[in-house]
Amino acid sequence: DIQMTQSPSSLSASVGDRVTITCQASQDISNYLNWYQQKPGKAPKLLIYDASNLETGVPSRFSGSGSGTDFAFTITNLQPEDIATYYCQQCDILPLTFGGGTKVEIK
Amino acid sequence: QVQLVESGGGVVQPGRSLRLSCVASGFIFRTYGMHWVRQAPGKGLEWVTFIWFDGSKKYYADSVKGRFTISRDNSKNTLFLQVNSLRAEDTAVYYCARDAGRGVSREVYGMDVWGQGTTVTVSS
């Protein structure tokens, strides 16, 4: 199985800050990497697909980059409604695997 | 609107069974592969199983292989998960999710629509 290593596990930032989360795959997954946002008590929501493509309706302050084994997810101009846990997921090979999650809090 | 609604969760004793259901609406269900994903209390997301749009192929996580069975009834726009021989570690919120199905070059694309989840608690 492909292991996804996500960091940091949590972070605290101020409104308006730029926040970056990284995700590393245990083997080359090309650009088959998705990012999800999960707010407390809610289902996950797809934000970014295929490493850098913004899902329809998702604000442009969210972005993704990377290919191969190393990926990054960035929130520019952090907003209070961005408080959530973010997960990366590889969709190259079954079983699909998720990173451990990054909990984003506001200072 | 596009929607998935799960049901069938509950409190069950170890070793018992449950059947989870997920009713789809707002899209052509029979053309999409479907997943079940679970989340144990306070933990991350774990992919459980995937079924092709026509039910012809099914895949399972090692942790549930041989105990869980995914199926679908395209005439009723419904996805199922039969969960047998339940263990304490199966306690989780179970989400059904639609595979994004963005093309034909890959088997899976990730999940673009999620249900609200149904809670399974395994306890004596």
Boltz contact constraints between the chains, C-beta under 6 A:
constraints:
  - contact:
      token1: [A, 34]
      token2: [B, 110]
      max_distance: 6.0
  - contact:
      token1: [A, 43]
      token2: [B, 95]
      max_distance: 6.0
  - contact:
      token1: [A, 43]
      token2: [B, 114]
      max_distance: 6.0
  - contact:
      token1: [A, 43]
      token2: [B, 116]
      max_distance: 6.0
  - contact:
      token1: [A, 43]
      token2: [B, 117]
      max_distance: 6.0
  - contact:
      token1: [A, 44]
      token2: [B, 114]
      max_distance: 6.0
  - contact:
      token1: [A, 46]
      token2: [B, 112]
      max_distance: 6.0
  - contact:
      token1: [A, 87]
      token2: [B, 45]
      max_distance: 6.0
  - contact:
      token1: [A, 89]
      token2: [B, 110]
      max_distance: 6.0
  - contact:
      token1: [A, 91]
      token2: [B, 108]
      max_distance: 6.0
  - contact:
      token1: [A, 91]
      token2: [B, 109]
      max_distance: 6.0
  - contact:
      token1: [A, 91]
      token2: [B, 110]
      max_distance: 6.0
  - contact:
      token1: [A, 94]
      token2: [B, 59]
      max_distance: 6.0
  - contact:
      token1: [A, 95]
      token2: [B, 47]
      max_distance: 6.0
  - contact:
      token1: [A, 95]
      token2: [B, 61]
      max_distance: 6.0
  - contact:
      token1: [A, 96]
      token2: [B, 47]
      max_distance: 6.0
  - contact:
      token1: [A, 98]
      token2: [B, 44]
      max_distance: 6.0
  - contact:
      token1: [A, 98]
      token2: [B, 45]
      max_distance: 6.0
  - contact:
      token1: [A, 100]
      token2: [B, 44]
      max_distance: 6.0
  - contact:
      token1: [A, 101]
      token2: [B, 44]
      max_distance: 6.0
